[in-house]
């Protein structure tokens, strides 16, 4: 049997219960243990399975299309978002020109801005973010455009045109999902386009995502995994570190 045929059979068997032991696969395919282990290593390398002790599991990427309101998102993973925000704020110097994306974790970053970060300049498409930063005495700019009520983010052609006027030293981004096979994703295509434009104008981009966002896939792609570094409380899968820089607050 060709390797490709075994791969197809292994994936078909695992699709039924999402996990299989080496012994189960040996019996089902009438193959040796060394052959099955070699096949699982290759499928793991291709991102088709996650190799675990004694067998493998299917990747747990979930396709989602839901989008909670900002108020709902702010009530989720509060401690994790606060830790991520504090770590992100520590990266900002007085000389930085920062893009701050709309989102609940980036809003926590706006709350966490203090010390030298107060002297940095900010551009944000988040209305609540701009208000918080202005109240702290920060220099902050809002792009023009359409306000999307669901996320309180400014989007559209005018926002895209505004972003072309800037070069950012750092961009701090939000994402609803991050997955090995799909990169950073979000529910709304128009927001994804604005996020991608900001990343292109930034010297370095950081995605602020708590551990619940991993292995989730949403309809609109922001960028591939190598398009930005990850700042998280905990990265549940070490494979992400093969594609981009990952910093964890719980190390």
Secondary structure, DSSP 8 states (H G I E B T S, - for coil): --HHHHHHHHHHHHHHHSEEEHHHHHHHHT--HHHHHHHHHHHHHTTSEEEETTEEEE---EEE-----HHHHHTSSHHHHHHHHHHHHTT--TT-EEEE-SSHHHHHHHHH--GGGGGSEEEESBHHHHHHHHHTT-EEEE--SEEETTTTEEESHHHHHHHTT--EEEEEE--SEEETTTEEEES-HHHHHHHHHHHHTEEEEEEE--GGGBTEEESEEEE-GGGSEEEES--S-GGGGGTS-EEETT-
